[in-house]
Amino acid sequence: MSSEGGDGLGQLRVPTLREFRKYLKQHGFVRLPKRGKGDHEVWQNPDTGKQLTVDGLNSKRPGVGLFKAMLRQAGLDEEDFR
């Protein structure tokens, strides 16, 4: 069997939120000023206008579904995490 094909199979490595923030910075995202009391952060890419919300807990790893949703929101490719 070939591993090629569009089935998207392959283990997705979900990073900690600290690692993901570093990845966001490397891809041009900046954290917006806090708005309110919660521990979530809003990140935006000034070039694309894309925005996403990231939990404020550094060592936490989001679930695979949430991580994929964050990547989609940001317009980033999940292949970087395979």
N, C-alpha and C positions, 0 to 999 in steps of 0.2 A: 504494500500500500504506500502511496505517496503522501507526504505531509503537505503537499501543495494543494491548493484548492481554496475556495472561499468559505469554508465551514467555520473559520474563526477558532478552531480548536487549538489548544496550546495553553499551558498553564500561565495564568495571569498572576504576576507577582505584585501583590498589593503592598505598597510602601507604608511606613508610618506617616503620620501627618506632617511631622518635621521634615522627613525626606521629600514629601510631596510639595511642601512650601518651597523648598530649595529648587525643585524641578520647575515650579511655577515661575520663580524669579529668573531662572535660566532661559525661560521662554517668554520673557518680557512682561510678566504680570507684576503688579504692585498691589500692596495691601491698602485698601481705602481706610480712612479714619473710622474709628469705632462709632457706632450709632446705637446707643442704649447700653443696657447692663449685661447682656448675654456674653457668652464666651466664644461665639462664632465670629468669623472674620469674613469680610467681603473682599475679594481680589478681582482686579480688572486688568485687562491688557489694553493700554492706551492706543495701540496700533489697530486692533481689531474691534475694540469696544466690547468684547466678550467679558462676562462677569460670572463669578461663581462664589458660593458660600462654602467655607471650610470650617470645621469644628476647631475649637481652640485648644484641644488636648493634644500635646505633641507626640506622646508615645503611643497613642491609640492608632489602631489600624482599622479603617472603615471596612465594611463588608464589600464583597466583590460587586454587588449590584449598585451600591452607593458610589463606589469608586468609579465604575464605568459611567454612571450618570454625571459625576463631576468632570470626567474627561470630556464627555459629550458637551456639557455646558461650556467648557473652556475651549472647545474646538480642537482638542489635542488628540493625538493618535495613541491608542492603547498598545500598539506594537512596541513602543518604548519600554513596556513593562512585561514583555514576554521573554 
